[in-house]
Amino acid sequence: MNILEKILGKKTKSELKSMGRSEKYIPDFDQLDEFGQIETIFDYTLNSDFAIANKAAQTVDRLFNSIQVIKHKQLYGTFKYFRINISDLKKFNRFDKKLEITLLCVASMNGNGFLRAMALSRLIEFQAQNTIPFILFRLADWVPQIRQIAEKALKKFLVGENNLYFIQKHKLINWLLHIERTDLSELYNQIINSVVSNPLKPGQIKELGEGDRFFYYKTFVKAGLIDKEMINKMLTDKYYLIRLLMIKHSDKIDDLQLVLVKLLKDKSQKVRQVAVNMIANQDINEYETILRILVFDNSTQVRAEARRLLSTICDCNFKKIYQESLSNNQLIIGSILGLSEVADKGELPILNQYLNSDRARIKTASLIGIYNLDNTIGTENAYQILESENPVSTRRAAESILVKQGIDFKRLRTLYDLTDSTGKKIILRLFNRFSGWSVAGDFLKALTDNDAKIQLMAKVFLESWNNYTIRLATIQSEEDKNYVLSWYETTRKMGIEVPGNIPFIFGEN
């Protein structure tokens, strides 16, 4: 009796005939397109007719490889009950290598320990990259000997040519640290060491997705193994989290000032914000030039921090700085917003002149700046922006202002009939945010709109309102009741499906 037999018990021949291994009924394999259907056709891979078995194996392979993310629990929950005998594994070698590997991967997730062990041993013989995840899974096996076999096999894959694959499967690598049955931190570190010992070539890095590149660079940064070449690659990477990595691990960077200066010019507001917050711990005088530029940044947080830092090293008149910039027609957006943060209502005439700009961003900045100086005037401007055709970004800024201030329902209802589809969507969102009894009428009205997107939005909002009404503690006014019921009657006559309990909610039978 071998060691596995001692642990798992002696092998016995199944007394049950396999269910589903019919020689008569053959499914239409080409019509199958769901991962869960593997269970219904796996028995056909054991069919005595090779043509049928091969078609079944091809279908299993197609469905098996259709999943984007390989998860241990999902696969084990699906495959552990498959009725497979150890003798069946020998039948898999009649298929080509690709199909055989797939079928063995399925078998390696079986509930039978002997079967898992045999399937694992067969998978190891192939030394193929696509077997790695299923060797990894066996590291969590409840049988210690199977875990040992898997660990020994995995170490043979720790060579440079497999690094790209390990990086692309980094979520599975991280999973090793969460296995409770055994401590695999040493093996995890060996995989990480293999990655940092064999850096990828530029062409290989381009093959990686954002998350994979993040894992790759993070591995080097945490190990303190980044040089100027890698820093430049990270600074120019399209994924902003990779650029942020250098700030979070600034202790590993020799020339931090050089990196910070580049990140302070980054296109990502988040990156600039984190970078400017780092300056406080540096020699601020070294950053004066770029701080004088950052006071015009599009980000509120960046402008505020830049002004604060500059104030510690110089006596700056920021109001004058912004006024001069506007008079010279330079950095207009940052100047408008910055001026509104340091000045008073006396600057309203200056900002008002930009409200009629034909440039959307300037117009939007002016709207926000005026609101910063005077909430009342800013709110009125927001309504006026919604009344006429304006850039979407400006109207969304107006929406944000009204969200802060509260809304005039009657005024918005008048605007609703005058505005375009974009304006209607904004008004419906405002109604939904502030809700109340009467907004049901507005959503019912929107259901009659010719725009399908507005109809869909109204339907979603109306369903949400219908669920919300039970929590409304306010008294219904007769005006609200009549408004809602009139639109309810209109939609009913038009054959539009709406919640049937609306009359009941408003006290009608």
NUBA-200493 format. One record per residue (C-alpha): residue in three letters; x negated, y, z negated. Coordinates in pm, whole numbers, plus 50000, padded with zeros to 5 digits. Example, Ala and Ser with C-alpha at 12.3 -4.5 7.8 and 13.67 -1.06 7.14 Angstrom:
BEGIN
ALA487704955049220 SER486334989449286 
***
This chain:
BEGIN
MET500005000050000 ASN498455033450106 ILE498495064949896 LEU501525079850075 GLU503495048050012 LYS502705050849642 ILE504135086049637 LEU507045082449879 GLY507985046149826 LYS507795017350071 LYS509035022750425 THR512355005750501 LYS514124999850832 SER517265020250872 GLU520424999650847 LEU522425026551012 LYS522675030651385 SER521735065251498 MET524765086851553 GLY524915105151882 ARG522405083852076 SER525105076152326 GLU524125060352653 LYS527415071252811 TYR528205107752732 ILE525605131952863 PRO526015169152780 ASP525425196953031 PHE521995206852900 ASP521765237953119 GLN524805253052948 LEU523215251652602 ASP521725284652488 GLU521765285652106 PHE519015274851868 GLY521495256451646 GLN522455233551935 ILE519125215251907 GLU520745194051638 THR523445181751876 ILE521085170252153 PHE517885159251978 ASP518955122451985 TYR518965123752365 THR515185127852363 LEU515115091352252 ASN517375079452533 SER516165048652723 ASP516775067053051 PHE513635088353092 ALA515355113853317 ILE517965120653049 ALA515395120552768 ASN513085144152957 LYS515915168553034 ALA516895167852667 ALA513285174052562 GLN513015203452803 THR516215218052660 VAL515025213652301 ASP511775231052397 ARG513655259852560 LEU515975265052263 PHE513165259852012 ASN511065287252169 SER514005311252198 ILE513655323451839 GLN511505354251793 VAL510585349451426 ILE509575315751281 LYS510885312050927 HIS510165281750711 LYS513525280450532 GLN515495284550854 LEU513645256351031 TYR513605232550737 GLY517295238450670 THR518025230051035 PHE515685200551093 LYS515395182050761 TYR518495160850820 PHE517625149351173 ARG517925111451198 ILE514435102451323 ASN512475070751252 ILE508695068751239 SER508785045251537 ASP510585072551732 LEU507495094651720 LYS505745071151962 LYS508425078252221 PHE507425114852230 ASN504125107152405 ARG505985098452726 PHE506635135752777 ASP504115161852883 LYS501935177752616 LYS504035209352574 LEU507245190052512 GLU505555164752285 ILE504185192552063 THR507615208652033 LEU509265175751934 LEU506525168651680 CYS506955203651535 VAL510635195551483 ALA509755162051325 SER507225178651092 MET510115196950924 ASN512045164850849 GLY513185155550501 ASN511395121950523 GLY507905125350374 PHE506415096850579 LEU507765112450896 ARG506365146850808 ALA502965131750738 MET502875112451065 ALA504125141951270 LEU501545164651105 SER498715140451185 ARG499805139151548 LEU500025177251568 ILE496535181051425 GLU495125159051703 PHE496155184651966 GLN494175213651813 ALA496585237151991 GLN497335272451869 ASN501095268051879 THR500815240451618 ILE499285264251362 PRO502615276851214 PHE503755241151149 ILE500465231750990 LEU500855263050776 PHE504335252250669 ARG502985219450537 LEU500785239150297 ALA503995243750097 ASP504905206750112 TRP505945190549783 VAL503565161549852 PRO500025171849744 GLN498325148449993 ILE500215164250284 ARG499165198750163 GLN495545187550152 ILE495695173450505 ALA497225205950630 GLU494655227850455 LYS491745207750591 ALA493205209650941 LEU493885246850923 LYS490285254850833 LYS489185240151166 PHE491155267551339 LEU489175295151166 VAL487055303951466 GLY486825336351662 GLU488885324151957 ASN491925319851730 ASN491725353951560 LEU494175370551796 TYR496725343451726 PHE496315346251348 ILE496785383951369 GLN499945379851575 LYS501245355451312 HIS500235377651021 LYS503655374750856 LEU503085337550817 ILE499595344350684 ASN501025368050422 TRP503615341250338 LEU500775319850198 LEU500505343649902 HIS504155337949813 ILE504085300049796 GLU504835290849435 ARG504035253749459 THR500295259749488 ASP497755288149489 LEU496645294749845 SER494925328049784 GLU491515312949859 LEU492695299850195 TYR494335333450266 ASN491025350950197 GLN489215326750428 ILE491615335650710 ILE491145372850642 ASN487365368650636 SER487565350950970 VAL489485380651112 VAL487025407150992 SER484035386051093 ASN485195385051453 PRO486525419551557 LEU488835420051857 LYS487785434752187 PRO489575466552307 GLY491565446552561 GLN492775422752291 ILE493875451252065 LYS496035464452347 GLU497885431152350 LEU498995436051989 GLY502325450851886 GLU502545479351634 GLY502945456751331 ASP500115434051444 ARG497755463551498 PHE498685476851155 PHE497775443450995 TYR494525441951190 TYR493335476751097 LYS494555473950738 THR492455442550698 PHE489315461550796 VAL490175492850598 LYS490835473750275 ALA487555455350321 GLY485735488450370 LEU484465476950709 ILE485465506250928 ASP482885524751135 LYS483165556151348 GLU484285536351651 MET487165520251461 ILE488125553451299 ASN488415569151644 LYS490585540151759 MET492855544351458 LEU493055582051502 THR494275577751857 ASP496635548551793 LYS500255555551888 TYR501615540551565 TYR501665567751298 LEU501395542951007 ILE497995532451137 ARG496845568551133 LEU498185571750779 LEU496135541550672 MET492975562450667 ILE494485587150423 LYS495745560350188 HIS492295544450187 SER490285576550201 ASP487795562749949 LYS486545539350223 ILE485815567950467 ASP482415585050467 ASP483245617150657 LEU486715623950515 GLN486745660650621 LEU486305651350987 VAL489205626650962 LEU491475650650773 VAL490915678851021 LYS492025655951303 LEU495025643151108 LEU496105678651023 LYS496575683251398 ASP498495650651433 LYS501735650251633 SER503535632551347 GLN505005655451083 LYS504655627950824 VAL500935624050895 ARG500315661550876 GLN502255663650552 VAL500265636050383 ALA497005650150517 VAL497625685650394 ASN498435671950049 MET494955656450042 ILE493215690050076 ALA493955700149717 ASN491325675149601 GLN488715687949847 ASP486765720349890 ILE489655741750016 ASN487295767650165 GLU486185741650419 TYR489755739850551 GLU490635777050561 THR490645779350940 ILE493065750950995 LEU495235761350698 ARG495765794950866 ILE497175775551161 LEU499275752450946 VAL501255781150796 PHE502995781351136 ASP503665743851135 ASN507145731451231 SER507365712350903 THR508715731050601 GLN506585710450361 VAL503405715850561 ARG503965753650585 ALA504665756350213 GLU501605736350110 ALA499365754950354 ARG500485788350207 ARG499955775549854 LEU496435763449927 LEU495465795350109 SER496715815949816 THR494105799449595 ILE491205812049807 CYS492445844849955 ASP494935873049902 CYS497205866350199 ASN500205887450300 PHE502185859850469 LYS505095882650553 LYS502765905050751 ILE501065874850911 TYR504395861751043 GLN505565896251157 GLU502375902051354 SER502635867851513 LEU506185875251630 SER505235909551760 ASN502495892951965 ASN504965866652086 GLN502835838751942 LEU503805807151750 ILE507395819351753 ILE509135789351596 GLY506745786351303 SER506745824051258 ILE510565826051245 LEU510845798050993 GLY507865809550790 LEU509115845550775 SER512505833650652 GLU510755815650365 VAL508695845050239 ALA510805875650329 ASP514205889850233 LYS517405900250412 GLY515625930450552 GLU514125907750817 LEU517525896550949 PRO517425920551250 ILE514125905251361 LEU515475869651343 ASN518825878651500 GLN517195888351828 TYR516045852351877 LEU519535837951831 ASN520255845152198 SER517075829052325 ASP517405805752623 ARG514925782152457 ALA516735756452241 ARG514025753051977 ILE513705790551927 LYS517475794351908 THR517635766351650 ALA514785781151445 SER516565814751444 LEU519805798751321 ILE517985781151037 GLY515905811850953 ILE518955834350926 TYR520645808950701 ASN517545808350479 LEU517785846150435 ASP521575848950402 ASN523805818250355 THR526995836850440 ILE525755851250769 GLY524035818450850 THR527255798850798 GLU529215822551021 ASN526545818551289 ALA526885780751259 TYR530605782951339 GLN529895805651633 ILE527295781251764 LEU529945754051764 GLU532435776751940 SER530395779352258 GLU528205757052469 ASN524815755252306 PRO521905730552311 VAL522625698252122 SER519725704251882 THR521115738651791 ARG524585724851734 ARG523205697551513 ALA521415723951310 ALA524755741851277 GLU526285709051160 SER523585705650892 ILE524325740750768 LEU528055733750741 VAL527325701450556 LYS525535722150292 GLN528175749150270 GLY531445730250307 ILE533875734250597 ASP536935753850698 PHE539275726550826 LYS541645750051008 ARG538835767751187 LEU537215735151295 ARG540565721751419 THR540885752251640 LEU537315747151762 TYR538005710551834 ASP540465719552109 LEU537995743852268 THR534725724752258 ASP533205696952470 SER532585660452379 THR529365668152191 GLY531125694551983 LYS534045671351913 LYS531715644451782 ILE530055669451549 ILE533425681451418 LEU534645645751365 ARG531475637951169 LEU532105668550952 PHE535715657850892 ASN534515623050799 ARG531925636550556 PHE534355658750364 SER537405636450414 GLY540645642850224 TRP544245633850307 SER544635654450623 VAL541605641850817 ALA543565610450907 GLY545525632951142 ASP542315644951305 PHE541125609351360 LEU544525599151499 LYS544365628851733 ALA540885618751849 LEU542205584251939 THR544165601152219 ASP541005616252371 ASN539945605752721 ASP536355600152606 ALA535905563452504 LYS533015572152270 ILE535165597152082 GLN537935571252058 LEU535485546151912 MET534115571351663 ALA537645580751557 LYS538585544251512 VAL535595537651286 PHE536255569051081 LEU539975561351051 GLU539275526250924 SER536825540550672 TRP539395566650565 ASN542055539550530 ASN539805520450288 TYR538895552350105 THR542415565650039 ILE542985543149738 ARG540285563149558 LEU541735597349639 ALA543095612749323 THR544255645649473 ILE547895653949539 GLN549075653449900 SER550355686550028 GLU553445687250247 GLU551365703450519 ASP548785675450515 LYS551515649150516 ASN553335664250814 TYR550085669051007 VAL549055632650971 LEU552495617751035 SER553015638751348 TRP549825624751500 TYR550725590051376 GLU553995592251568 THR552165605051877 THR549695576151879 ARG552475551051815 LYS554405563352118 MET551225560952328 GLY550785524752224 ILE547505531352041 GLU546775506251765 VAL546275523151427 PRO546525511851062 GLY550215504551002 ASN550135514850639 ILE549625552050708 PRO553345560850666 PHE553375541350339 ILE550295560050214 PHE552185592550266 GLY555345580050096 GLU557275570650410 ASN559015537150463 
***
